[in-house]
Amino acid sequence: MNDGTVPALELRDVVRTYKTAAGPLTVLEGASLSVGRGELVGLVAPSGTGKSTLLHVAGLLELPDGGDVAIDGTACGALSDTQRTAIRRNTVGFVYQFHHLLPEFSALENVALPRMVAGEGKGAAKSAAAELLDRVGLTARATHRPAKLSGGEQQRVAVARALSNSPAILLADEPTGNLDPATSDTVFNLLVEMVRERGMSALIATHNIDLAERMDRVVTLQGGRIVDYTR
C-alpha cells in the first residue's frame, strides 16, 4: 500500500547478528520493509531464516545491530528503553504460535490485563475484555483458566488479548502453527477479519502460503533480506 501517507511500520536496512559458539551469525542483513496503514502483509519463509527475529525487531523487543525501525514515522533506534516500551505497549499487539497466556488467570483476566497495565480501571478493562471474548466466541469460557481451554480456544484468547489495547499494528508469529488444519483456518480467518474491521496494519508470519495469500501482499526472507514472494 502506497498512498503517500507515512507507513505504519518501516524496517530500514535492519541488521541483526547473534554471537554463537561457532562465531557471529548474521540473521538479518539489510532487511527493509514498509507496511502501510491498514495493510496486511504475509511473511513466508522456511524455519531458521529469521522470521521471528524480524518480528521481534519490528515490535521493538530486540534492538537491531544496524539500520532502524520506524513506527508511524518515528525512528525508534535512538529512543530510550522507556520510550520504546511505551510505543510497544500502546501501538503494537503480538500473537505467537504458543499463546503465552498467564496460567493463573482466567480468559477474561488475560484479555483485560494489557488495559490494566496501561492504567485503565479493573471494571472498565474487564468490560472491554468481555466484549472481545464475545467477538471471538468465548463468552461462555470467560472464567476458565487456560488449562481448561482447548488449543484453538487458547489461541482465540491470545488474539483477543493482542487486540485489547486497540493497537495500530499487529505482529503475529506463526499464530496458527500449533493448531490442526481446521482449527488453524478458523482462527486465522477470525484474526484477519478482526484486524480488517479495526483498520489495523499487520505483519503475519506463517508457513502456510494459502493462509498468507489472504493478505494484501506476501513477502519472504532470502539471505537476510526481504523480497517479494513468488511460488
C-alpha positions in Angstrom: 0.0 0.0 0.0 1.5 3.3 -1.1 -1.0 6.2 -0.8 1.5 8.9 0.1 0.9 8.6 3.8 3.5 7.7 6.4 3.7 3.9 6.7 2.5 2.4 10.0 5.7 0.3 10.2 9.1 0.6 8.4 12.2 -1.6 8.7 15.1 0.3 7.3 18.2 -1.7 6.3 17.9 -3.8 9.5 20.9 -5.9 10.5 20.8 -8.4 13.4 23.7 -10.6 14.4 24.0 -13.1 17.2 27.1 -14.4 18.9 27.4 -18.2 18.7 30.0 -20.8 19.7 30.9 -21.0 16.0 31.2 -17.2 15.7 28.9 -14.4 14.7 25.7 -15.4 12.9 24.0 -12.6 10.9 20.3 -13.4 10.5 19.1 -10.1 9.1 21.4 -8.3 6.6 19.9 -5.1 5.4 16.2 -6.1 5.7 13.8 -3.4 4.6 10.0 -3.5 4.6 7.2 -0.9 4.7 3.8 -1.8 5.9 1.1 0.8 5.0 -1.8 1.9 7.2 -4.4 -0.8 7.1 -2.2 -3.1 5.0 -1.9 -6.8 5.9 1.4 -8.3 4.9 2.1 -12.1 5.0 5.7 -13.3 5.7 6.5 -16.7 4.4 10.0 -18.3 4.8 11.5 -21.6 6.0 12.3 -22.1 9.6 15.7 -20.7 10.6 15.7 -17.8 8.1 14.9 -15.1 10.6 11.1 -14.6 10.7 10.9 -14.5 14.5 13.9 -12.2 14.7 12.4 -9.9 12.1 9.2 -9.7 14.1 11.0 -9.1 17.4 12.9 -6.3 15.9 9.8 -4.8 14.3 8.0 -5.0 17.6 10.9 -3.3 19.5 11.5 -6.4 21.5 15.1 -6.5 20.2 17.4 -3.7 19.0 18.9 -4.1 15.6 22.7 -4.0 15.2 22.3 -1.8 12.2 19.5 0.1 10.5 16.4 1.2 12.3 12.7 0.6 12.8 10.2 3.4 12.4 6.6 3.3 13.8 4.2 5.9 12.5 7.2 7.8 11.1 9.1 7.8 14.4 12.6 6.3 14.3 12.9 4.1 17.3 16.6 3.3 17.4 17.7 6.4 19.4 14.8 6.2 21.8 15.2 5.2 25.5 14.1 1.8 26.8 11.2 3.6 28.5 10.1 5.3 25.2 10.3 2.1 23.2 8.3 0.3 25.9 5.6 2.9 25.7 5.4 2.6 21.9 5.3 -1.1 22.1 2.6 -1.1 24.8 0.4 1.5 23.1 0.9 0.8 19.4 1.8 -2.9 18.9 -0.1 -6.1 19.5 1.5 -9.6 19.4 0.2 -13.1 18.7 2.6 -16.0 18.9 2.4 -19.7 17.9 2.2 -20.6 21.5 -0.3 -18.5 23.2 1.7 -17.5 26.3 -1.4 -16.9 28.3 -0.9 -16.5 32.1 -2.0 -19.8 33.6 -3.1 -18.4 36.9 -5.6 -16.0 35.3 -8.9 -16.6 33.6 -9.5 -15.9 29.9 -11.2 -12.7 30.8 -8.4 -11.6 33.1 -5.8 -12.4 30.5 -7.5 -10.2 28.0 -8.1 -7.4 30.5 -4.5 -7.3 31.7 -3.0 -5.2 28.9 -5.6 -2.5 29.5 -5.0 -2.6 33.3 -1.2 -2.3 32.8 -1.9 0.7 30.6 -3.7 2.3 33.6 -7.3 1.5 32.9 -9.5 0.6 35.9 -10.3 -3.0 36.5 -14.0 -2.7 35.8 -13.6 -0.9 32.5 -10.8 -3.2 31.4 -12.9 -6.3 32.2 -15.9 -4.9 30.4 -13.8 -4.3 27.3 -12.3 -7.7 27.6 -15.7 -9.3 27.8 -16.7 -7.6 24.5 -13.6 -9.0 22.8 -14.2 -12.5 24.2 -17.8 -12.3 22.8 -16.3 -11.3 19.5 -14.1 -14.4 19.4 -17.0 -16.6 20.5 -15.7 -17.4 24.0 -18.2 -15.6 26.3 -19.1 -19.0 27.9 -15.4 -19.7 28.6 -14.5 -16.3 30.1 -14.0 -17.6 33.6 -11.9 -20.6 32.6 -8.2 -20.7 33.0 -6.0 -21.6 30.0 -5.6 -25.2 31.2 -9.3 -25.7 30.8 -9.4 -24.4 27.2 -8.7 -26.3 24.0 -5.7 -25.2 21.9 -8.0 -23.3 19.5 -9.7 -21.6 22.4 -6.4 -20.6 23.9 -5.3 -19.0 20.7 -8.6 -17.1 20.3 -8.0 -15.7 23.8 -4.5 -14.8 22.6 -5.9 -12.9 19.6 -8.4 -11.1 21.9 -5.5 -10.1 24.2 -3.4 -8.8 21.3 -6.3 -6.6 20.3 -7.1 -5.5 23.8 -5.4 -2.1 23.7 -6.6 -1.4 20.1 -3.1 -1.4 18.7 -2.4 0.2 15.3 -0.1 -2.6 14.4 -0.4 -6.4 14.8 2.6 -8.7 14.6 1.9 -12.4 14.5 4.5 -15.2 14.5 3.0 -18.4 13.2 -0.2 -17.7 15.1 -1.9 -20.9 14.0 1.2 -23.1 13.6 0.4 -25.2 16.7 -3.2 -26.0 15.6 -4.8 -28.7 13.5 -5.7 -27.6 9.9 -9.4 -27.0 10.5 -8.9 -25.0 13.8 -6.0 -23.2 12.1 -8.2 -22.0 9.3 -10.9 -20.8 11.7 -8.5 -18.9 14.0 -6.7 -17.3 11.1 -9.9 -16.2 9.4 -11.0 -14.6 12.7 -7.7 -12.9 13.2 -7.7 -11.4 9.7 -11.4 -10.4 9.9 -10.9 -8.6 13.2 -7.7 -6.8 12.0 -9.5 -5.6 8.9 -12.6 -4.5 10.9 -10.3 -2.2 13.0 -8.3 -0.8 10.1 -5.1 -2.1 11.7 -1.8 -2.8 9.9 -0.4 -6.3 10.3 2.7 -8.4 9.6 1.8 -12.1 9.9 4.4 -14.8 9.6 3.1 -18.2 8.6 4.5 -21.3 6.9 1.1 -21.8 5.2 1.2 -19.9 1.9 -2.5 -20.5 1.3 -3.2 -18.6 4.5 -0.6 -15.9 3.7 -2.2 -15.3 0.3 -5.3 -14.0 2.0 -3.2 -11.0 2.9 -2.8 -7.9 0.7 0.8 -8.8 -0.1 3.2 -11.6 0.6 7.0 -11.3 1.2 9.8 -13.7 2.2 13.3 -13.6 3.5 16.3 -14.5 1.4 19.8 -14.0 2.5 18.7 -11.9 5.4 16.7 -9.5 3.2 13.0 -9.0 2.5 11.9 -9.8 -1.1 8.6 -10.3 -2.8 7.3 -13.8 -2.6 6.8 -15.9 -5.7 5.8 -19.5 -5.8 
